[in-house]
Amino acid sequence: MNEDAQLVSMSYQDYLELYDPTIEHPKIIGHWERTSKPTLDYNCLAHALGIEDKWFAPEKGELGYWWPEGIERKWDLPTIRKLLASYGFTLKSKTRGLTEGFVKIAIYTDKKRFPLHFARQLETGGWTSKLGDKLDLRHDNLECMEGGSYGRVREIVMKRIK
């Protein structure tokens, strides 16, 4: 069997296990570390909030998809701000660096301000992201995930650590 035939016979789970994020996000080369196996249990928004058992999406009736009560079922920046505020992320950060006593979430958007990705700052000052149905990773900075399908960081919100 040639390599092409082997690739065709590869399961989706096998593909996810072999996924190389540097192909879609070349700026992360040398600036990232895998921190989980691929999972459909949660997406980048849930991961940014520290939730690992919900896939946030406003569509009703989708198996496994979830949306908080009291938040309009819409995926746009104003609604996402309200959703994050419902989890205590009510303050805007002017910096990408660590702010003692706070946890931050970066919101990546396209040019039209449509939310595409979310990352959470770690206590080390690095960041953590979930790449769709793929892996979680730690990355050194926000810039290394900018560009391509994730757009750029539009804003950073934060909340005080209890």
C-alpha positions, 0 to 999 in steps of 0.5 A: 500500500502506498503512502497516499492509500494509507492516508486515505484509510486513516481515521479522523481520530488518528488524523487529530492525534497527528495534527501539527498546529504549525501548519495552520499557525506557522508563527507558533514554531518554537513557541508552543507545547501540546497540553492535551489530546484532541477532544470534542468535549469543549471548544476554545471559548469553553477552554478559555473559561476553564470549562472542559465539558461544554462546547459553546455554540448558540445553535439549538439542537446540536448534539453536545452544543451548549449555550448559557441561559440568559445570553442571546443565542448569537455569535457576535462580539457584543454577545460574546462580551455579555457571555464573558461578563456573565463569568466575571470577565467585566474589565478590559485590559490595556496590556497583554502582559500579566496583571497580578491578581487577574486572569485574562481572556484574549478575543481574536476576531476577523476584520469585521470583528467576528469572534474566531478564537479565544485564549486564556492567560496562564499564571506564567504569563503564557497563554493556553488555547484549544484548537477547534476539535483538536488539541489544547496548547500552551503558547508563549504569546498572543501574536504567535496565534494571530493571522490565518483563520484566527484573525488578530486579538481584538480585545482582552478582558479580565477578572479578579482572581478570588 
